[in-house]
Structures are given as C-alpha cells and as structure tokens.
Amino acid sequence: MKPEIITKGRLKPINNYDWTNIKLIASDMDGTLTKVEQFDSELFDTLDRLATAGVKVLITTGRSAGWVQAIATYLPIVGAIAENGGLLYWQDDLKPRFMSDLDFQEHRLQLNRVYRILKSKFPQLEESPDNVFRLTDWTFEVAGLSLTELEHIEAICNGEGYGFTYSTIQCHIKPIHQDKGLALDQVISQHFPDLKPEQILTIGDSPNDESLFNPEKFSLSIGVANIVRYRDHLQYLPAYMTSKFEGEGFRELAELIINS
C-alpha cells in the first residue's frame, strides 16, 4: 500500500513553481528514476526529451562504481556520481574521478572491519552482492532493519570514525564526510560554474538523498511522493514534492520542465 501523502511544511506541490529556467537536474536513481526497482521505456524517452530541451541530467546514486560506469555509458546523461559521493563518471571520459584521496587497500580493510563489528551485533545483516564492485563504501541490505536498529548502526559507525546512511535498497558504511551534496557541489563548481542556483534542481526519495535537500546549498530540491515515508526522520526536507511516486514522479516533473 502506498503511504498517504500529507503536504505540510516546506513540501510544496511542484506545479506551484515556474520551471522554465532549469538547466541541470541532479537526480537520485533507485526509487526516483526507477519503477518497481527497474528502468522502463518511458524513462529513456523522458531523458532523451530533456536532453533535446537543453536540460542536462546528472545521476547521483549510492550504487557501486561498477554499476555506475555502465549507467553513465548507456543513458543519455552527462555523467553520474557513484557511492553517495565517492566518485564521478563523466560520459565523455569514463575514467573514475575520485572526490577524495584514499588508500583504497587500507580503506577497504577498515570498512570490512566496521562491517564485522556490526555483524557481530546484528547477525541478520546480509552483505550486498555488489560490494565486489565498490571502491569507497561498504553496503549491506536494508530489508528487515527497523528504524531503531538503523539508528543504533549509525551510532556504532560514527563511534568507529565512519559515516552511515541508507536508502530504500541498501545501508552504506562510508567516509564520514562523503555525501551526495558535497560531491554535487564539487561537480557544479568544476563543470557548471556559470549556472545560477535557480537553474539547478535536485531530486530524490530517501535518507541518502538528504544532503541534496539542504536549502543552504540547493534551493530547488524535490522529493518524489515516496519521500513521505521518511519525512519525520530527515533533518532537511525537500522544498517541493511530486504528486506521483518513483519514476512516475520524475516524469511528472520532467513534463513541467519540458513544456515550460
């Protein structure tokens, strides 16, 4: 059953804004571009139409470096940020661009150490199958974990000097300052220095997108309708919300931008 949508506070409907000037969309992937965990043909059409309209799309996802290199290759987008801000793939140069300096061999050992600590306290944890393709973070499945358990896991990670976040799909152990918002800030500075804040919008659906909703950095932030399930657990809420869920919400927004 889909959660009831209750619009209050800063969650304004997207049809209350004129989206004429948008030049860049920074979008989460799972739960925002997908529909029941998959891309559909309508998404490819929407991305093509945005590109034709002169609107660039940059994906910002928690998915692994291995997955995201393929995504940046095959989708009509300018690039993709992987591992919640760990690295960037640019469509015309698919070498990974790391957002911070890491000793990767030692870093992976430390991430594994923290995961083993969590596993000893929560034996039900299941390592994500894509860890073999990861460079900057370590993931395990979010399914079956309560909010109380997630908060306890975050406290343990912080105590070990690491950050933690989660999405509708996975939990992430990561460097404490690694997040989508910081990485996007760097990308905008380096690749889109002429864009004004009112020409950039961010969109997501879950706690690992929260840094994209920080109003001090991104004034035009949007949550697809499924964000409501997390609204009481986020420090930052998006400024606007679609009326539709998942990929249908993204397309709802895209239609407004294209038609404007």
Summary of the structure (lengths in Angstrom):
residues: 260
radius of gyration: 17.6
end to end distance: 33.1
largest distance: 53.7
contacts: 890
relative contact order: 0.20
helix: 41%
strand: 20%
